[in-house]
Structures are given as C-alpha cells and as structure tokens.
Amino acid sequence: MLPRFDPTNPLACMSVLEDVTSNAKEIQDSVLQAILSRNAQTEYLRGFLNGQLDKKSFKKNLPIVTYEDYRSYIDRIADGESSNLICDRPISLFLASTGTSGGFPKLIPLTAEDMEQRILFASLYAPLVFKHIGGLTEGKSLMFYFVTRESETASGLIVRFMLTCVLKSVNPTNIFLWDRVQISPHEISTCVDTAQAMYCQLLCGLVQRENVARLGAPFASSFLKVINFLEDHWSELCSNIRTGRVSDWITNTQCVSGVAKFLTAPNPDLASLIEQECSKTSWEGIVRRLWPKAKCIEAVVTGSMVQYIPLLEFYGGGLPLISSWYGSSECFIGINVNPLSKPCDVSYTIVPSMAYFEFLEVEKDHQETDHNPTNNPVVVDLADVKIGHDYELIITTFSGLYRYRLGDVLRVTGFYNNAPQFYFVGRQKVVLSIDIDKTYEEDLHKAVTNATHLLEPHDLMLIDFTSRVDSSSFPGHYVIYWELGRKLKDAKVEPQRDVLEECCFTIEKSLNSVYRKLRKNDGTIGPLEIKVVRRGAFDELMTLFLSRGSSVSQYKTPRSVSSEEAFKILEEAVVSEFLSTKTPSWEPREMHSGR
C-alpha cells in the first residue's frame, strides 16, 4: 500500500512516486505477502491455498478468474453474509462498475482502507500536471463532475459509482481542499439531477471565465456531452447572466445555493461577450474563446476515448489534452508522468503499491499466447514484462479480488525508474463476430478512424458510433451506426452517397485477414453497412443505459449493442443507409503472415 504522506505537499507526493517506482519489484512482493497473510483465513483463500501463503503456491493453486467465476461470493456478501468470505476487513460498500454482468453493473467490493488509498493515489499525479503546465496556479479548475443515485443490496450495503464515492468523501473537514482548486461549489457537483448540475456548473464557469485555468471531466465523452449541452443552452445561460437570475427550472436547493454564490448581479457585458462567441458560424476553438486563460483540457483520451480526440481538438482550439491516470472500479493502476505527451503517445506508469499485478501475455491479434488461459497460461510478474509485448492485466487487491482478469489489454512502452509503462490498447473483448471472424474493439476503432479521414474534405465530423451484427438474412453483415456533425453550426448533415459507400469499403479493407477471407473468398459475410442516425440518437442510447444503473460521468458508448431496446433506439433514429459496393482484397498468404 502507499505510505502515509501529506497529499497537499507536492514535494512529498513526488518523493513517494519516485520511491514506489524505484522499488517496484520489492514493493510488489511485499504487497502480495501482505494480501495473503491478511486474508489467509477467508473462505476463498482457504479453499485454494490451505494455509500455504508463499508466492509459488499462490501462482500454482489459485486460478485466474473473471467476474462470473467470482460472482457467487459477491452475491453472498450482498445478501448479508460476512465480508470474510473474501476479505479480512469489512467491505464498506460495493462499487458499480461500468462493465456489466447479465445487463447490470458488476459489484466490486471496496473497503474504507482501499478508498483512502485511492484518494492518496490521486495526489500523486496532481503535482505532475502543475509541474509540466505553467499558469495553472493562476486560476482554478472547471471540472465537470456528476453523481449518480446510489442503491443498496438486500443486506443494506451501499452501491455507488467510483466518482460518487470521491465526491461524497468531501466533508466539512476537507472541503477547503475542494474550494482551493475548483470553480464550481461542491454542492452543485453532488446534485443527483444531471441536467441541473451540468447547467449550473456551466453557469458558474461562465460567470468566472477569467478565473478558469483548466477544464475537464473524467472522460473525453463526458466533456463532449457538456459541450453539446452548452450548444443547446448557451442562449438561456446568457439570459441568466444578463438578468442576474437563474432559470426557474433550476429548483434543486444545492444548485440554487451554489449558483447564488457567483450570480449576484446582472452582467449584460459578459452576457453579450459570450453571446457573440456562441452565435458565430463555427464552434471551432469555442473552449479557448469562452475561457481565454485556460491552459489545458483534462480527461481520459485513451482506450475507447481515442475516437473523441478530433472533436476535443476542434472545440479546444489547440489546448493540450491531458490524460492523467488509468484505473477502473476494481483498482487504480497507473499515472501519466508526461502529461504533455500527445494523446496517441500517452503511457501510464504502474504504481506498484496499489495491488499485486500479473500479466497474461497476449499476441498482437488479441489471442492469449497459450490460447487457453485455464491451461498453464503465460503469466509474468510486473518486473518481467517486455517492451513491445501486449498483456492482459490480472489484479489481486486488498479488497478481496484474487487473480482477477480485468479485461484490459496493455502494451509495454518502457519503464519509469523500475516500474513499467503501458499504452492502453483496449478491451480483451470481441465486439463483432459472424462466423469464425473476431473483430476486437481496437480493430474496429482503427478501421472506423481510417474511414473518417474521408469525411474531412466534406466538412463532416464523426460524433459517435456503435455497431452490431445483422444476421436476419444470409450472409450476415456488420452494421455500423454513425452520428455525424458539421464544423459549421446549423449546417445540414447530408453526406454524399459515394463518400459513405467508400467509408464502408475503407472499414472493410482495414479489418483483419479472417474477416476479409470470409467476405471475399468464402462469401459467408455480406457487405458492411453504415447507418447514419439523427443528432441526439446517442444521447438517447446513453439515457437507456443510465436507466439501468450506469453513471453519466463514467459512461462509455458501447462499441457494439445487442439488446432489443438499444437496437430499437438506433433503428428509429436512422436517416440514411449505405452499403459497401466493393469487396476488400484477400490473399491466402495472409493467413500465414503477421498483420
């Protein structure tokens, strides 16, 4: 675990970071020893280790598992059995993961001690951002955060999303830390009405525009949702600033009291200035124009968020995009020690104190090197990973997860001191498959990105996308749903048929050799189809998943959909359809050569 240190002291934070990354191997060994000795008497470990707590016995006897393998223990604790089924410390609550099991969020155990560690983890990367980006101390942060209504298990254990936990950890004894760095009052961020919270955070940010040194949100997608909301509400926000009075539909007492701290009098000059910028034909650079002293935009832009980089760059007007850290509901994992690296070059340095990390070697086509992870998989320790190799991350945590497959594929890019650095490749998950073809999230994203280059000469931008397999006829085919936008405000989105048909073909020729063989040689996959949906369709899709328990701050558009409800939303929003009119090339030698 991380040692105790003063999180408000940048030198102390940097010292801890240097120490834990310099002694990575030793710390990893001590972390595993601490986890096993603490939890030796739990039902789970007794069943596999029978008191043998050495590293060799751990690796030999404890299986590598997924959430479904573990779910019965989680369900038993949720129903009221003791935490010592898996953990010697009381489980204080369950975190709701953005990943799902049976259509519902996974429940991840969290102890009070683990929560404290995650708060300390956040303190490690904060000084790095200030070190590399000048001028941040001259203002505050306009970070858009949103809580989600919590629920309870049958036994009364609270179920929350991670961000909600962090926001609710702010109390009268530490709120001064929030007020020191954040523009929006804390009470607005903890309003459970997302629309009111978003509106009021924007209102506070606009009123204090000269004091905003950076902007951001947990993920690139959530920041863009804020920009989209601003596009729809800027006129009303200007009216509020002009009159000095918030709109009548803002009724939440937390929002009303929070806004009242800053919206104290009419300011027609500011309202006119904002109105002038927002009413321009193009919203290119709108973030920099509205917040002229901002130095960066902070949000996760790796993994599935990569597709949003062009939009962030368009709205940001050249502001650096900072992707500070990498983690999940299960575990906080790594930080970006080079905040100003280009989004495509971001690597995260593993923080060895946060958990015991193992790495399941994965080939570049996302297949385990052994092809059967239950049959002597190639698993290496943190100190033994190799630069250029891909691995699926396996974690053992203080909160009761043991050799748990996280599902994330990471590529080793180097080392910071003795701690490895990783590029986030994507999820170890097939998103599309008709026959023996397997199209992974990373492959689909690359193919779609190649196709979007064809949109640029026509002033079109891809806003969001998802996909599904259509097997209603033979041969089945891939369907990609695109929401498109234009750089010029209010311009009609009327894509030319030949351009979109070429986009279909570009996606197909960018997919792997198995897909192209089945498409060209075997004829068991039909032409790929792009269906363009109307503006707002992906907001409706998000609303569906939020109704099932997802969090707006942590929501990520699924790259494939299978539920009838999601399918209905997308199909009802389709405004035009395009099929690939050409067949991608394939040669037999491709089955025997590298990608």
N, C-alpha and C positions, 0 to 999 in steps of 0.2 A: 504494500500500500504506500501511497505518497506520505512522506513525513509531514508533520505539522509545521506550517510556516505562515508568515503574515501575508495574506493574499493582496494586501494594499501596498506592499513594498516591492517594486519592480525588481530590485537587485536580489531580493530573497527568492522571487519567482524564477529568475534566470539562473540563480545558483542551483536550485532544485532541479531544473530542467537539465542543466549540464551534468549534474551528479547522476541522475537516473539513466540518462542516455549513455554516459561513460561506463557505467557498471551494469549494462543490460543483462548479461548472462548471469551474473551473481544475483541480481535482483529477481530475475525470472525463477531461478532455483529456490530462492527464499520465499517467493510468492506461492509457488506450488507446495512447498513444505508447510507453510502457514495454513493454506486452504485445507490440505489433507489432515493435518493434526487437529485443527479446529473442528472439522466436520466428520471425524473418524467414526463417531457413534450415530451418525444419521443412518436412517434405514437404507438410503440409496447406496452409500459407500460401503456399509457393512455387507450388503448383498454381493458386491463385486470384489472387495479388497480383503474382507475378513481380517482386518487389523494390519495388513501389510501396506505400510504407508510410504514405501520408498518409490522413487520415480520409475524404476523399471517395472514394478508391479502395477503401478498406475497405468503405464502405457500398454502393458500386456493384458491386463484384466478388465480395464474399463472400456466399454465400447464407445465409438464415435456415434453421436446421436443427432437426430433432428427434433424439432419441436413435437412432432407427432409421437415420437418414441417416449418423450418426456411428459406428455400431456396428462397422463393419468395421475402423476404426482401433483401437478399444478391443480388439477380438478379436485383432488382430495383436500388440499390446503384451502382452496377456495370454498369448499363445502364445510370447513370447520376443523379439519384435522390439524395437528401441531406442525409448526414450521420445521421441526427437527426431522421430518421426513427427508429433507434435503439440505437443511442449513441449521447451524447451532445457534444462530442469532434470530430473534423474532423478525419475521417478514412484516414490515410496516405497511406495505401496500403492494399492489400489482401495477406495473406499467403496461399500458395498452400499446402494443407495437403496431406500426403501420403495415407490417406483414399480417396476413390473415391465416386462420385455420378454420375450415368449414364456413368461410364467408364472414367470420367475425375476427376482431383483433386478437392476436396472441396475448396471453397474460404472462408478463415477465416479472419474477419476484425481485423485490428491492428491499434492502434493509436500511435503517437510518444511517448506519456507518457508510454504506455504499453511496448513499445520497451525499453525505459530506465529502466523500472522495471526488464525486463528480463536480461539486462546486469548486473544490480546490483545483481540479483539472482545468476548469475554465480560466482560472487565474494564471495558468502557465502560458497561454498563448496571448493574453491581452498585452503584456509588455512588448511582445514581438511586433504587434501591429503599430504601436506607438513608436517603436524604435525605427521602423522602416518607412513610416509615412509621417512627414513633418506637418505640423499645424493642427494635429488632432486635439491638442490640449487647449487650443484657442476657442473651442466650442464644445458642443455636446453631440450625442448620438440620437438620431431619429430612427430607432429600430422598431419595426412593426411586429408586435407580439400579440398572440391571441390565445386565450384559454378555451378549453372545451369542458362542457359539463361532465362532472365525474359521476361514477356509478359505484355500486357496491356488489360484492359477491354474496352468495347465500349466507355466509357466516359474518358478513358485515365488514370485510376488508375493502378498503377504498381502491377503486380502479381509476387511474389517471394517465394522461399522456405526459411524456417527459417534460415538455415545456411548461405545462400547467404546474407540475411539481416545482420547477425552478421559480416560476412567478409566485407561487403560494409560499415559497420559503422566505420571501421578503416579509419582514415583520418590523415592529416599531424599533427594535434594537439595531437593525441593519439597513433600514430604508434610506439612511443618509448616503449609503453607497450607491443606491439607485439614483437618488436625486443629484448626486455629484456628476453623473455621466449621461443620464437620459433626459431627452427633451420632454417626452410625454409623461404626465404623472402616472405613478404606478397603478392607481385605482382604475384608470381607463384601460390599461392592459389586462386587468383581471375581470373586465366586464364580459359576461358569457354571451352577450348579443354581438356577434361578429361584425355585423353591419354598423351598429352604433360605435363599436370600438374602433373600427377602421376609419370611419368618418371623423371621429373626434381626435384620433392620433394625427390624421392628416391636417385637421384644423389647427391643432397645436403646433405642428411642424411648419405650417404656412405662416402663422402669426409670428413665429420665432425664426423665420427663414434665415436671418442674418447670423443666427447662433448655431446653425447646423453644420457640424464639421464632418459628419459621415452619416450615411443612411444604410438601411439594410433590413433583412428579415432572415429567418432560419434557412430558407431555401430560395433559390432563384425563382421558382414557380410562385411562391407566396409573395415575393416582392413584385412580380409582374401582375399578380392579381390586385395588388394595391394600386399600381399604375392604371390598370384597367378601370378600377373603381373611381380613381381620380378623373379619368376621361368622362365618366358618366355623371360626376357630381361637382366638377370644378365651378360651374356657374352658381350652384347653390352655396358652395363654400365661400365664394367671393361675396355673395349676398350677405352671408353671416358676418364676414369681416367688415363689410361696408356699414352694416347697421349695428355691429357690436352685440348681436343677439343670435344665439344658436337656434337652429331649426326646431320647430315644435315636435317633430317626430323623435327627437333625441330626448327620451324620457328616463333612461337608466340613471339612477341617482349618482352612481360612481362617475359616469361620463359627464353629467351636468356639473358636478362639483369640480371635476378635473379641468374641464374647459374654462370654468369660471375664473380659474387662477390666471389665465392669459387673455381671454377675450373680455377685456374690461371696459372697452370704449370703442365707438365707431372708428374705423380707419379706412376712409374712402380711397386714400392714395395707394395704400397697399393693395386694396381690392382691385383697383384699376390696373396696377402693375401686373398682378397675377392674371387678371382677365386678358390683358394684352398678350401675354406669353401663351396662355392656353388656347386662345382663339386663332392663333396662327395656323396656316395651312398644314404645316408639318409639325409633328411632335418629336422630331429628331432632337436629341440633346435636352429634352424637357427637364430632366432631373437637375442638370447643371444650370439650366436657366432659372429654375424656380429656387434652387438652393445654391447660390453662386460661390459660397465659401466651403462647400463640401469637398472633401479630399478623396473619398472612395465610396464604393458600394460594397457592403459586406454580406455575403450569402454563399451557401454551398452551391458551387457550379460544376461539381464533378459527378461522375456516375450518370444517372438518368437526367440530371440537371444540365448536362452539356448542351442539349438541344436549345436551351434558352439563352445561351451566351450571345448569339447575334442580336436578339431583342434587347438584352440588357445593354449591349454596346450601343445600339441605336438610341435608346432612351437616355443612356448615361452620358452621351456626348464626350467620350474619352476618359471618363473617370475610371481609375483602376478597379478591377473586380477582385475582391479579397475573399478567398475560401479558406477560413481559418482552421477548421478542425474536422475530424472524421469520427463518427461514432454511431451508435444505434441504441435502441431501448435496452438491449441486452448488456451493452458495455460501451464506455467511452474509450477510444482506442488511440488516436493519433492527432498531432497538430502540424500545421504548416509552418515550418521555421523560416520560410522565404515567402512572406505574404505578397510581395510584388511580382512573383513569378506569373507568367501568362497562364490563363485558365487551363489551357491544354497541357501545360507542363507541371501542374500542381502535384506535389508528392507530400504525403503525410508521414511524419516520423512517429513510429510506435512509442508510446510511453509505457515502458516495461512494468511499471508498478500497478497498473490498473487491473490486470488479470494475468492468468497464465495463458500464453498464446502458443498454438501449434499451427502448422501449415501443411495442408493436404496438397501435394503437387498436382498441378493441372496443366494439360497440354494447351497449346495456343488455340485449339479448336474447342476448348472448354470441356474436354473429356479428362477424367482422372487418369493419371498415368497407369494405374493398375486396372482401370475400367470397372472396378468393383470395390467401392470404398469399404465394404464389410470384410473383404478378403485381403488382409495384410496391405492396407493402403500405404503409399509412400508419404509418410508424415515426418516432418522435420521440426526442430525447435527454432525459436526466434534467431538464435545466434548462427544457425546453419543454413539459412536461406541464401540463394544465389542470385546475383544481379541478372536481370533479364528473364527470370523464371516467373511463371504465374502460379499462384497458390489460392486455395480456398481457406479462409480463416476459420480456425476452431478455437473456442474460448472455454476456459474454466474460471469461474468467477467466485468471489467471496459470498455472493448472494445465493449460491446453490445450483449453478449450471455447471455441468461437468462434460468436457469434451463435446461441446455443443457446436454443431455446424451452423455458422452464421449465414452462409449462402453468398457471401461477398467474395468476388474474385479480385485479387490484388497482384500487381506486377512490381517486383523489386526494382527500384531505380538507383539505389545507392545506400549510403549509410551516413547518419549524423552521429558523430562520435562512434559508439559501437551499437547504436540502435538502427535497425533497417528502416529505409524509407520506401513507401509504396505509392504507386499510381493506382487509383481505383478504376478497375476495368469494367466491372458491372456485376450483375447478379448471376449466380450459377443457376440459371433458370431458362428452360426452353419456353419461348413466348408463342412460337408458331410451329406447327407440325401437321402434315397431311398424310405422308407416307413414312418413309424412313428418314426424311429430311428433319433437321433440327435447327431452327433459327433462334439464336440467343439474343438477349436484349442488346448487347454490344453490337452484334452483327446487323440487327435491324436498324439501330441508331445510325451506324455508319452508312448504310445503304440509303436511308432517308436523307441524311446530310448531303450525300453526293447528289441526290435529286434536287434538293432545294437550291443548289447553285444555279439551276436552270431558271429559277424564279426571279433571280436578282435583276436581270436586264428588263424585266417586265414590271418592276416596282412592286413585286409581291413578296410577302414575308410569311413564313410558316409560324402560326401562333401556337399550335399544339397538335399532337397526333396520338392515335392509338391504332389497334389492329385486331383482326380476328380471322379465323378460318371459316370459309363458306363451303360447307360440304353438302349443300342442298341439291347439288347436281354433280354429275361426274364428267370430267375430273374436278375435284375441289380446287379452290384457289385462295390465295391470300387477299384480304381486303384491308386497305389502309385508309383510315378516316383522317382527313386533314381539315383543320380550321385555318383559313388564310386571312391575311390582312394586307393593307396597303400603307406605305410610308406617308402618303398624303391623307390627311384627315377627311373623313366623309366621302372619299372616293369609292366608287363601286368596285366590288371584287368580282371581276368577270374573267376568269382565266381562259386563255385560248385552248381549244381542244388539242391542237398539235403539241403545245407545250406540256400539257398534263399527260398526254399519251407518252411523250418522251420521258417524262418523270417516272411513269410506270415502268418503262423499259430500263431506265437507269437503276432503279431499285433492284429489278430482277438481275441485271448483269453484275450488280455489286454483291449479291448473295453468294453463298458458298457453292462448291462444285457439286455437292449432292443435290441441292435444290435445282441447279441448272441441268444436271443429268436427267432428273425426273421430269423436268419441264421440256427439255429438247429431245432427249433420246427415248425415254420411256413413255412420255405422254400421260403420266399419272398426276401431274399438276397443271392446272389451267392458267391462262394469262392473269397476271396480277392486276388488281383493280384499285383505283384511288377514288374514294367518295368524298367530295368536298361538302362540309357541313356549314350551316349558317353560324354567324357570330353568336357566341354565348352558349353553344352546344356543350362545350367542355366545362363551362360553369355549372350547367345542369347535371352533367356527369359527376362533378365534384359534390354537388348537393346530395346526389344519391348516396355516395359513399360516406359523406358526413352523417347522413341519417342512420348509417349502420355503425357509427361509433368512431369514425376517423376524425382526425384533428385538422383544422384548416391550416395551422402553422406547419404541420408535418405532412400534409397531404402531397402525394406524388401521383401524377396521372399514370394509371396503369398502362403499360405498353401493349397489353392485349386484354381483351374483355371476353367473357364467356357467359355472364349472367343475362337472363332474358330482359331484366329491367334496363341494364346498360345498353343492350342491343336495341331495345325499343327507342330509347332516348336518341341514340345516334342515327338510327334509320329514319326517324321522324324529322330529323334536322338536315337530311341530305338535300342539297340543292343542285348538284350535278355529279355525274359519274363518268369515269374514264377507264378504259381497258388498255393494257399493253398490246400494241399492234405488231410487235416484233418478238422474235424468240431469242433469248440470250444464248451465247455460244457455249459449247462444252466439248472437251476433247478427252478421250479415255485416259490419256497420260495424267490428267489432273487428279485422278483417283489415287495416284501413287506418288505425287509430288506434294511439297509443302504448299501452304496457302500463299 
